Amino acid sequence: MHKLSIVIPVYNEIDTLEEILTQVKAVELKFEKEIILIDDCSTDGSRDLLKQIEGQRENGISVYYHSANKGKGAALRTGFQFATGDVTIIQDADLEYDPKDYPKLLQPIIDGDADVVYGSRFIEGRQTGLLLSYIANRFLTTLSNFVNGLKLTDMETCYKVFRTRILSEIKLKSDRFGFEPEITAKLARKNCRFIEIPINYRGRHFTEGKKIGWKDGVAAIGHIIHFRFFD
């Protein structure tokens, strides 16, 4: 393996954007990193900050902009188009997920034991974050497992790592938070080898900018069924 593509969707993350970039750049790996940032039409100053970062022309960092807010799924699709690494990882910009976990997330792919690695917040029965979010995540993961024949503990995790070539072999459509059940279903359909690795996680409250609400959870049920049986 020669290069890791780190795809970071950004929407109104002015308070955490610089820090997550610092953390991502600080991770020591034995191969090259490229950082791909996609601004999903932020309105809080994140876009201006990204333009400053882009203007510094730092090697290994590229920035792309949506002219309208399209959603996390759309931002990730944009980022995947420009990923040139052997392996791609998704990184949220909100500091909930710790880039220090990269080495252990990458190891199963480096060793040839997996095509896809999910970083699990709940493996070994751990509970993290808000109680209602925990219950919703476990329910959605159980439903996804049932219809897709998987044994995951955390389908909704941000930390998803893929052999990049696999991303070019599946057609993703979800613009918003339907991305998680969609990509899980389509990777399962390709008979990809999944491995889960326990990760560090610091869940945010809605007052801190958390964006996923109960309506997204209800919608996710429909996405799980749709992408398994009707897409």
RAJODA-V759182 format. One line per field, one symbol per residue. ss: DSSP state (@ for helix, = for strand, . for the rest). phi: phi as a letter, one per 20 degrees, with the letter a starting at -180 (. if undefined). burial: # if it has 16 or more other ideal C-beta (glycine too) atoms within 10 Angstrom, else .. A space follows every 10 residues. Layout:
BEGIN
ss: ???
phi: ???
burial: ???
END
This chain:
BEGIN
ss: ..======== ......@@@@ @@@@@@.... .========. .....@@@@@ @@@@@..... =====..... .@@@@@@@@@ @.....==== ......=.@@ @@@@@@@@@@ .....===== ..@@@..... @@@@@@@@@@ @@@@@@@@.. .........= ===@@@@... ........@@ @@@@@@@@@. ...=====.. =....@@@.. ...@@@@@@@ @@@@@@@@@. .
phi: .dbdeddcfc blcgfcffff fgfffffece bfdcdddcee mfcdogffff fffffflfgn cccccefbfd ofgfffffff fdfdffccce cfedmfddgf fggffegffg fnebeccdee ecgmmfdcmf gfffffffff ffffgfedmd cedbfegffc ccfggfffec decfedffgf fffffffffe lfeecdcfce bcfeeffeof dedfffffff gffgfffedc c
burial: ..######## ####.##..# #.##...... ..######## ##...##.## ..##...... #.####..## ########## ..#.###### #########. ##..##.##. ...####### ##.....##. ..##.###.# #.###..#.# .######### ####.##..# .#.####### ########.. .#.######. #..#....#. .#...##..# ..##.###.. .
END
